[in-house]
Amino acid sequence: MKTRSARIRWAIFSAVTCISFGQSDVRAADLPQAGCIWQASDTLSVDSDASTDAADCLAGLRWKPTDFMITAETAGDSEGELRIRFPSPHPSGDAANDSVCLEWYPSRDLNGRPQRAPAVVIVHESGRSMAVGRAFARGLNAMGMHTFLLHMPGYGARRSPATERPDFLLTGMRQAIADVRRSRDAVAALPLIDASQIALQGTSLGGFVTATVAGLDRGFQKIFVLLAGGHIDRVVLEGARDAAKIRLRLEQAGVSETQIRDLARRIEPLRLAHRIDSQNTWLFSAKHDTVVPPACSAAFAVAAGLPESHHIVLTANHYSGVLFMPAIFAQIRTLMAARTP
């Protein structure tokens, strides 16, 4: 499949900020406070799949839907306005890691009052500071959306000695996939959220998690995958820079190539890509990416059957792609303003 080169113009950024989500008639409400509690229910709906391989993958990722509790906590510095916590559906046995954390950046009107609006769950990159993830949370929030940065297993509020094992990066991704999917139902249960428009965005490591979540079911209305794709094992074993650092840590811990391939296979996006809602999924890849080879992104686009216009190839590498962030924010803002078919 041919892909469309991204010539996204900065003019889009200024134009799109004028688009309204049509929420002006909704009465503004106070933002919930730390200590608030809500009840939510899983809406995970993993149907059967004709592919034996896909069915096997789904069996390792699904969980039995149940009710769960959500609590609000005081946010830490530079963590939005509230922390939202809920239990992981795939617990690891470590209490700190098994309490999922979302940083809530609430949408506000021109007078600074919290307002009802669509939401985006953000899944961060592999960096410990989650800097790119927070940039997406703040950037999309500035355009009028509620945004929620999810701390993946072993990151931020979920770090513990048990999550510092080198192999946890891969084993923890199974838990991350479940946490991200449940986050949709947690966000939908909160006040001020337009539950008919909850999207998912992930970058790099978070992009691979997002790509696999997209194949579970149609829980999120729109999916935005950045600097990721398929063939996780190839990225770990062949990728440069960040991928090479992960590879070295695994090698030093005695994790063999065979084990890496086995762990990666359990969470591989390509095994579920045919289940993705291609009309509501967009992939942003980088033409000169050496961390995630372009062939890995292209393979995902083909397997998911993405329309040509839904695979945007940035003239950048894995790191210079940040220069396109304002334009990507604008494009996501435009797509979020359009109702999901």
N, C-alpha and C positions, 0 to 999 in steps of 0.2 A: 504494500500500500504506500502510495506517495504521501508525503506529509507537507503541510503548508508552512513555509518559512514565516517566522514571526517578525512582522514589521509593525509592531504595535507602537502607536505614536503617543507622545506625552499629552497631546491635545485631548485624547480620550479621557485622561485623568481629570482634567478640569470640567469637561462636559458632563461626565457621568455623575458627578457629585450633585448635579441639579435634579437627578431622577428621584422621584418620590416613591416610597413603598406603599403609599396610600393609607397611612396609619393616623393621619391628622385628626380623624374623628374618634379615635380611641382615647378615652380619658387616661391621663397620666396617673401612675400609682407610685407609692413609695417603694423603694428598693427593699427587699427583705433584709433582715438583720441577722447577725451571727446568733446562732441558737435556734433558728427556725428549722422545722422538720417537715418533710413531705413524704408521702408514700407514692411509689411508682410501681409499674408492672412491666416486665419484659414483653416486647412485641416480636421477638425473634421468631421468624417463620421460615425455617429451612426445609423446603420441600425435597422430595426425592429427586435424584438425578439419574438420567439414563447412562451416564458415564460411570463405569465402575471406579475409575481413578478419582473422579470428582466426589463420588459418594464416600469413598474412603477418606478423602481429605476433610469433607464436611463432618464425618463421624468424629474426627479428632479435634474439631473446632467448636462444635455446637455444645450447648448446655440445655438443661431443662428449664424453660421459662418459669419465672416465679415473681412474687412481689418482693420489693426491697425498699429500704428506707434511705432517704437523702437528708443530709444535714448541711447547714451553712456554718462556716467558720470565718473568723477574722482573717483577712488576707495578709500575707507577708509583704515586705517592701517590693515594689515593682511587680506585684502579682494581681493586678486588676483591683476590683473593689470587694470581692468576696471569694472565699474558697467554697466549693461545693464538693462534698464527700459522699461516696456510696461504696458498697462492698463489691469487690471483683467477683464476677461469675465463675472465674477459674482461679481460685485461691492457690497461692504457692506454699502456704503454711507459715509465712512470715507476716506478722500482724501489721507492721508499718507498710510493707509493700502491698498488702491486700486491701488497703483502703484507698480507693481511686480518688485522685484529686483533680478538680477542674478549677482553673482561674477564670472567674466571671468578669468580663468587661461589658457592662450593660449599655444598651442603646439609650441615648438621651435626646430629647427634642432641643430646639434652638434656645429654650429657656433653661436647659440643664436638667429637666425633669425626666425620670425614667419613663420609657414609652414601650408600647407593644410593637414588636418588630420581628423579622426573621432572625434565625440564629445560624452560626457556623461553628462547628467543633473543629479545633485545630490540633493536628498531631505533629509534634516537633521533630527536628532533626536529631542526629546522634550526639551533638555537642552538649556537654553537661549543663551549660548555662541556658540552653533552649532559646538562644538569642533570636534565631530566625523564626521560630514558632511564636515568640512574643511579638516580633515585628509584624507578623501576619495578624495576630490577635488585635494589636493596636491599630494597624492600618485598616483592616476591614471594619473595626468598631468605629473608626473615625468617619466611615461612610454610612453610618446609621444602623449597623447590625449588632445584635448581641453576639459576642464571641466568647468561646470557652477553650482555653488552652488545657489540653489533657496532659498530665504528667504520666509518661509511660512507666512501666515497671522498672524500678531501680533509679528513677530520676526524681529530682526535686524533693517533694515531701514524702516520696516513697523509697528513698535511699536507706539502706541498712547494710550491715556487714554481710548478710546473706546474699545481697544482690551484687556484691563486688566480684563474684567469680567471673572469670573471662568468658565462660560459656553461657553466662546468664543472658547476654545480649541476644543470642539466638533462642534459647529456651524461653526467655521472657516474652518473646514476640507472640507466642501463642496466647499468653495471658493478655497482652496488649490488644490483640485483635478482638477478644471478647470484651475487654474494657471499653474499647472505642464503640463497639456496636451497642453496648448497654448505655453508654453515655447519651445516645440519641434519646432513649426513653427517660433518662434522668433529666435532660434538658427540657423535654416536652412537658414534664410534670411541674416545671417552675412557673411562677407568675410572669407576666409580661412577654412570654414567648409565643410567637406565631407558630404553632406546632405543625402547620401545613407546609412550612418552608424551613426545614432544618437541613443544612448542608454539611459536608465533611471535606476538609482540606488537609493534606499531609505533604511534608517535604522530606526528600531523601529517605532516611530510615523510616520516618513517619509516612512517607509516600508509599513505601512497600506495604506497610501495615494497612494503609488506606485502600490500596489496590486489592488486597485480599478481603478486607471487610466488604468492599463493593460486590464481591462475588458470593457473599453469604446469602443476602436477601435484598429486598428493595426498601430497607428501613429509612435511609437518607434520601431526600428528594433530589439532591444534586451532589456530585462527587468531583473533586478537583485534586488531581495527582501531580505533584511537582518533583522533577528530578528523580524519578524512580521508574519502575516498570516491572519486568519479569526476570527470571533466572537469578534468584537471590544467591544461589551457590556460585555462579559465575562472577557476580559482583564481588563477593567475599574473597574468592580465590584468585581473581584476575585484576580487580580494580586497583587504582592507584590512591595515594594519599590517605584519606580517611579509611577507605576499605583496606588498604595495606596495613594500617595500624591495627585494625580489628584482626586481620589475618595473623599478624605477628603475636598479638596477645593470645590468640587461640593456640597457635603453635607452641608458644612458651608454656601454656597450660597442659600441653600434651594432647590436644584435640586433633585428631587425624583428619586428612582430607575426606576420607570416607564418612567420618562422623559429621563433618561440616555439611556434606551433601545430604546426609540423612536428616539432620536437624532442619536444614533449609527446605527440604522437600515437604515437610509437614505444614509449612506456612506459605508455600509457593503460590503467588498470585495467578500464574498461568494455568494452574489446575482448575481454577474456578472462573477464569476470565470469560468463558462463554455464557455465564449466568448474569453478567453485568448488564445494567440498563445503559446501553451505548448512547442513547439519545440524550441522556442526562449525566454523562461522564466526560470530563475533559482532562487531557494529559498535556503537561508542559515539560518538554525535555530540552536538553542543551546539545547543540550540534557538535561541540568540542569537549564533551564530558569524558574525562578519563577515570572518574570514580564509578559512575554508572554508564557503561559503554552504550552509545546510541542504539546499538543492535538490541540491547535488553529492553529499552523503551519501545522501540519499533515492534518487538515481538509481542509486547503487551497490547499495543494498539491494534495489531492484526488479530490477535486471539480474542480481544474484546469486541471486534467489529466496529471500532470507532469510526464515525464519519471523518472524512479528510479534514474538515474544518475543526474537528474536536481534538486533533493532535497538533499542538502549536510547538514548532521547533525554534528555540531561541538561539540567536547567533552569540553563543556564550559558552563558558565551561561550567563546571559544577559550582564554582564560587563566584564568578563574574555575573552569574544569573541574577544575583541580588540587585543589579542595576535595573532590572526589569520589574522589580517588585511593585512600584507605584502603578505601572501599566497593568500588571497582573491583578492588583487590587481592583482597578477600574473595570477590567473585563469581568471579574467575578461579581462585582457590584451590578453590572448590567445584566448578567445572566441570572442573578438572584432576584432582580426586579421583575423578570419575566416569569410568569406562573409556570409551574411544572406541568407538562402535558399529562 
